[in-house]
Amino acid sequence: MAFTPVFHSEWIKIRTLRSQVAALAMILVVTAVFSALASADTGGDDFDPLFAVFFGVTFGQIAAIAFGTTAVSSEFQGGALRLSLAAVPHRGRWFAAKATAIALPVFSVGLVTGAVTLVVGKAVLGAEADGLGGAEQARGVVGCAVYLTLMALLAAGLTAVLRSGVATLSIVIPFLLIVSFVVGDASNDLADLLPDRAGQVALHANWAGAMGPWTGLGVTALWAAAALAAGAWSVRRRDA
């Protein structure tokens, strides 16, 4: 079977699940709300207006991760994967279609989320946002979409390896919300290579680390690619 019909079938699976549609909607809602709250606090010498605007991505990514996780974990329930592979015997093609069906909607919603978050954050910041240039704002919007997409794909790859949405979320979410900050406080150089901290460099106007915004997203892309490669290997080698 060609790639296009496989992708179409995977997209139908995703858009017909209410939990998936809700997760996409929550990416926008959570990101915008937490960005508005963060933009209301402009105190501190290290205040970064761009990151204040996009601070909500730290929490909105949880919805993106849940989206990627659920899209894959649903295949391991009730023998769904066996049916999928019966229709598409080429396991690599099926997994690539699944990853594409995850990436495209998250990226699309991520662009809308970035644009809405920028407008909301700037409105709350007021005069504090006057120093943001057009290039920085565009980078924030695009970086937001790319980062959310990569985190959703990373979660999808891990879920294919672990074959459990609960296990994936139990590992990834505490890592992002707790471990990453602990490692960051202990060693900035090491923390900069973590997928979340590297990718979020694109959301900063001021960054003292060695990586630039697109280099940081490249590091996150490597994490996502490694997870997807492991997931593809697991799908191809293990019984359905």
C-alpha positions in Angstrom: 0.0 0.0 0.0 1.3 3.5 -0.9 2.2 6.0 1.8 -0.7 8.5 1.1 -3.6 6.1 1.9 -1.8 4.8 4.9 -1.3 8.3 6.2 -5.0 9.1 5.5 -6.2 6.1 7.5 -3.9 7.1 10.4 -5.2 10.6 10.3 -8.8 9.4 10.4 -8.0 7.3 13.5 -6.6 10.4 15.2 -9.3 12.9 14.4 -12.1 10.6 15.4 -10.8 10.1 18.9 -12.2 12.9 21.2 -9.2 12.6 23.5 -6.9 13.5 20.6 -9.0 16.5 19.5 -9.1 17.6 23.1 -5.4 17.3 23.5 -4.8 19.5 20.4 -7.2 22.1 21.8 -5.5 22.1 25.2 -2.1 22.9 23.5 -3.5 26.3 22.6 -5.5 26.9 25.7 -2.9 25.9 28.3 -0.1 27.7 26.5 -2.0 30.9 26.1 -3.3 31.0 29.7 0.1 30.3 31.3 1.8 32.7 29.0 -0.6 35.4 30.0 0.0 34.7 33.7 3.8 34.8 33.2 3.7 38.0 31.2 1.9 39.7 34.1 5.1 39.2 36.1 7.8 41.4 34.7 10.0 41.6 37.8 13.7 40.6 38.0 16.9 41.7 36.4 17.0 38.7 34.1 13.6 39.4 32.6 13.3 38.1 29.1 10.2 39.5 27.3 10.1 36.8 24.5 10.3 33.9 27.0 7.7 35.6 29.2 5.4 35.7 26.1 6.0 32.0 25.4 6.5 30.7 28.9 3.2 28.8 28.6 4.9 26.4 26.2 6.5 24.8 29.2 3.0 23.5 30.2 1.4 23.4 26.7 4.0 20.8 25.7 2.3 18.4 28.2 -0.8 18.4 26.0 1.4 17.9 22.9 3.1 15.0 24.6 -0.2 13.5 25.6 -1.4 13.8 22.0 1.7 11.9 20.6 1.5 9.3 23.4 -2.2 8.6 23.0 -2.0 8.3 19.2 0.5 5.5 19.5 -0.6 3.8 22.8 -4.1 3.3 21.3 -2.6 0.8 18.9 -1.6 -1.4 21.8 -5.1 -1.8 23.1 -7.6 -4.4 22.0 -5.4 -5.8 19.3 -5.6 -2.6 17.2 -2.0 -2.9 16.1 -2.6 -6.4 14.6 -5.4 -4.9 12.5 -3.3 -2.0 11.4 -0.4 -4.2 10.4 -2.8 -6.6 8.6 -3.9 -3.7 6.4 -0.3 -2.4 6.1 2.2 -5.2 6.3 5.1 -2.9 5.8 5.7 -1.9 9.4 8.2 0.9 8.7 5.7 2.6 6.3 2.9 2.3 8.8 5.0 3.8 11.6 6.2 6.6 9.3 2.6 7.4 8.4 1.6 7.4 12.1 4.4 9.8 12.9 3.4 12.1 10.1 -0.2 12.0 11.2 1.0 13.1 14.6 3.4 15.8 13.4 1.3 17.7 10.9 -1.7 18.5 13.2 0.6 19.4 16.1 2.7 21.7 13.9 -0.5 23.4 12.5 -1.9 23.9 16.0 1.5 25.0 17.2 1.6 27.8 14.7 -1.8 29.0 15.7 -0.8 28.6 19.4 2.4 30.6 18.8 0.5 33.4 17.0 -2.2 33.6 19.7 0.2 33.4 22.5 2.3 36.2 21.0 -0.7 38.5 20.7 -1.9 37.6 24.3 1.5 37.9 25.8 2.3 41.2 24.2 -1.0 42.6 25.3 -0.3 41.7 28.9 3.3 42.9 28.8 2.3 46.2 27.3 5.3 48.6 27.0 7.6 45.8 28.2 7.2 44.1 24.8 8.1 47.2 22.7 11.7 46.0 22.5 10.8 42.7 20.7 11.8 42.9 17.0 9.9 41.3 14.2 12.5 38.6 13.6 12.3 37.6 17.3 8.6 37.4 17.3 8.5 35.3 14.1 11.2 33.0 15.5 9.1 32.6 18.7 6.0 31.6 16.7 7.8 29.2 14.4 10.0 27.9 17.2 6.9 27.2 19.3 5.3 25.1 16.6 8.5 23.2 15.8 9.3 22.6 19.5 5.8 21.2 20.3 5.9 19.0 17.2 9.3 17.5 18.2 8.2 16.8 21.8 5.0 15.1 20.5 7.2 12.9 18.2 9.6 12.1 21.0 6.7 10.9 23.1 5.4 8.9 20.2 8.7 7.1 19.7 9.0 6.3 23.4 5.5 5.0 23.5 6.2 2.6 20.6 9.2 1.3 22.6 7.4 1.1 26.0 4.0 0.1 24.5 2.3 1.9 27.3 0.9 5.4 27.4 0.9 5.4 31.2 4.6 4.4 31.3 5.6 7.1 28.8 3.7 9.9 30.6 5.0 8.7 34.0 8.6 9.1 32.7 8.4 12.1 30.4 6.3 14.5 32.4 8.1 14.3 35.7 11.4 14.5 33.8 10.3 17.8 32.1 8.7 19.4 35.2 11.2 18.2 37.9 14.4 16.4 36.7 15.2 19.0 34.0 15.1 21.8 36.5 17.2 19.9 39.0 19.9 19.0 36.4 19.7 22.6 35.2 20.6 24.0 38.6 23.4 21.5 39.0 25.1 21.8 35.6 24.1 24.3 33.0 26.3 22.8 30.3 24.7 19.3 30.7 21.2 20.7 31.0 21.5 22.6 27.8 21.6 19.3 25.9 18.3 18.1 27.4 15.5 18.1 24.8 13.3 20.6 26.5 15.9 23.1 27.5 17.7 22.9 24.1 14.5 23.4 22.2 13.3 26.3 24.3 16.3 28.4 23.4 14.4 29.5 20.4 11.8 31.1 22.7 14.4 33.3 24.4 15.4 36.8 23.3 18.5 36.6 25.6 20.4 33.4 26.0 23.8 33.0 27.7 24.4 29.4 26.6 26.6 28.2 23.8 23.7 27.1 21.5 21.7 29.4 19.2 17.9 29.0 18.8 18.0 26.8 15.7 20.9 24.7 17.0 18.9 24.1 20.2 15.9 22.9 18.1 18.4 20.7 16.2 19.4 19.1 19.4 15.7 18.5 20.3 15.2 17.1 16.8 18.0 14.6 17.4 16.3 13.4 20.6 13.0 13.0 18.7 14.8 11.2 15.8 16.4 8.8 18.2 13.1 8.1 19.9 11.4 7.5 16.6 14.2 5.3 15.4 13.9 3.2 18.5 10.1 3.1 18.1 10.4 2.0 14.5 12.8 -0.7 15.5 10.5 -1.9 18.2 7.5 -2.0 15.9 9.5 -4.0 13.3 11.1 -6.5 15.6 8.5 -7.2 18.2 5.3 -9.1 17.9 2.1 -7.1 17.5 
